[in-house]
Amino acid sequence: MGVIGHNYIRKIENFDGYEVLAHPLAHRDDRVFHRGESETSRVSITYASHDVQIARPTGIGSRGRIAILMHSGLGCRVLEFYESALPIATILLSLPEREQYALAYALFEQADECAGGARAAEAQRWADAFVDGRIRKRRSGGRRYVHIETPDEKALRRS
């Protein structure tokens, strides 16, 4: 289970294992934000396809965690983190509905963006190690282990 520092967003089938604490802007039409009041040049931003809920996991070992549930075109996804790490639950639940939605959506999208960046950086690290010949494989006890050695370790091994 990930905490917000690990930016672990899981894809799940449904939200059955969660107790919903808040469902800001539950109706699709409420998630359309109009910039101006003028009927002639009404510019709108819509998040109608993104349903966000603030919930608490109900399973074994889920004590002290809170989750942001997102249902969108990508399916049902969940970001879980420990409540003690950030006092976010109290803050989120005390906000008005529109601000709850905006903050929960921003937290979810930021964690998703950070996770994507981390995946790309790790892929680049492994690609660089492959080009430099720094990937080491070993077997122990019938299991295989793979790791990247540092340039200093490679130099020491070559000497």
CORLINVEN-V424506 format. One record per helix or strand of 3 or more residues. SS is the DSSP state (helix for helix, strand for strand). FROM is the first residue (numbers start at 0). LEN is the number of residues. If there is no record, write none. Layout:
ss->[SS/SS]
from->[FROM/FROM]
len->[LEN/LEN]
This chain:
ss->[strand/strand/helix/strand/strand/strand/strand/strand/helix/helix/strand/strand/helix]
from->[8/17/27/31/43/50/64/74/87/96/134/142/150]
len->[4/5/4/3/3/7/8/8/7/36/6/6/8]
